[in-house]
């Protein structure tokens, strides 16, 4: 099975995907009512951690895939797959919104790693986009020190993202 086949499978099974993506914010709302003002305590913060990862990993993949399709493949926004590129992001944002209402993200184990992962993906995607858009003519127009400063800044951003992702 290729990645394209997997995305086709996701698009062909909207009931399962809808259940998963709608279920995550609903579980966050239920946890909000059940663990009112105790979300930072031990069993609850680990449940919130599982919920954060269950919503953020598909959301981050969807954002990365959308950026790739729009920047590199030159795909139109109107051709975006609903259950692959749009619904996971909405579900992630809604889930994080309801989790934030009950517990601070710093109290959730592993949240710093997922935010570091987001920074890392953003930096690498930005770096790839700059490399894709930079041509010999563009380098000769842009002063060389600006190119070097951009490169160093992106390397530091990747290093910061990796540091927070791995620690």
N, C-alpha and C positions, 0 to 999 in steps of 0.2 A: 504494500500500500504506500503510495506516495503522499506527500503533503497535500497536493491538489486533490487526490482521492479522499483524503480525510476531510478537507474543507467541503467537498461535494457531499460527503456523508452527513456532515453537520447541517448543511442546507437542506438535505433530503429528510431529515428527522426533526422537524420544528417542534413537535410536542415534547420530546425529551429535552431539547435545548431550552424551550420556554419554561419547563418545569424546573430545570436547574437554575436558570438565570433569574426567574421570579422567586424561586425558593430561597435564594441567598438573602435578599433583603427582608423577606418574611421571617426567616430564622433570626436575623438581627433584631427585628422589631420584637419578636417573642422573647429573645434574650434580654432586651431592654426592659420589658415588663417583669420578667422573672427575676432578674438579678439587679433590680433597681438599687442604685448606690452601692453595689457590691461588685461591680465589674472589675475592679482592680485587684480583688482577692483571688486566691489560688485556683479553684477549679474553673472560675468564670474566665479569667484572663487567658487560660490555655484554650478554652472553647472559642473565645474571640480570636485567638491567634489562628486556629484552624479556619475559622470563617474568613479572616483577612486573606490568608493564602489561597483559599478556595475561590475568592472573588478577584484577587489582584493578579494572579498568574494568568488567567484567561484575558483579563482586562489589559494587562501589559502586552501580552502577545497580540491582542487585537489592535492596540495603538501602534505597536511596532510594524505590524503587517499593513495597516492603513498608511503609515508614513512611507513604507517601502513602495506600496502600490502607487501612491500619489506622486512621490518624488522621483522614483527610479523607473517605474513602469509607465508613468504618465497616464494612469487610469483616471477616468472621470469619477467624481463623487457619486454620480447617479448610478454607477455600476458596482457600488459597494455591496457586499454580501451582508444581509441584515444580521444573521446569527453568527457571523464570523467576525465582522468588523464594528458593528454598532451596538448591538444588544449587550455584549460582554462589558463594554465601557460604561454603559448606563447602569448595568447591574453592579459593577464595581463601585461606581460613585455613590449609588443609593445605599449599598451595603456599608461603605465607609462612613457615610453621613449618619446612619442609624447607630453604628458602633460608637462614633464620636459623641453622640448624645449621652452615652452612659459611661464611657471610660476614655481616659486620655490614651493616645497612641503610644506614649512612652511607657505606659504600664502593660502593654501587650508584648509578650515575649516574641522576639524575632521581627518586630515591625521595623526596626532600624535596618535590618538586612534587606527587607523588601524595598524600602525607600532607597537604599544604596544601589540596589539592582535597577530601579527606575532611572536613577542618575546615570548609571553605567550605560544602559541601553540608549538613553538620550545622547550621551556624549559620543558613543560609537557611531550612532546613526548620523549625528551632526558631522562628525569627522568624515564618514563615508560620503555624505552629501557634498561637503566642501571639496573632497577629492574628485567627485564626479563632475562638479561644476567648474573646477579650476582647469584651465587649458593653458597652453604655452603663452597665448596672447594675453590671457588674464594675469598670468604671473608677471609678464613684462610691464603691465599697466600698474599693478599693485606694487608698492614699494616692498622690497624683499624683507625688510624688518617686520612689516605687518604680517606677512605670511608666516614668518618664524614665530612671532608673538601669538598668532592664532593657533599654530601647531603646539606650542608650549602650553597655552591655556587649555586646549583640548586634552593634552596628555595629563595635565594636573587634574582636570575634571574626571578623567577616566581613573586616575590613581585614587582620587577621593572617593569615587563611587565603588571601586574595588575594595578600598580600605573599610568602608562602612558595610559592604556586602559580606566580606570575609570575616570581619571581627565580631 
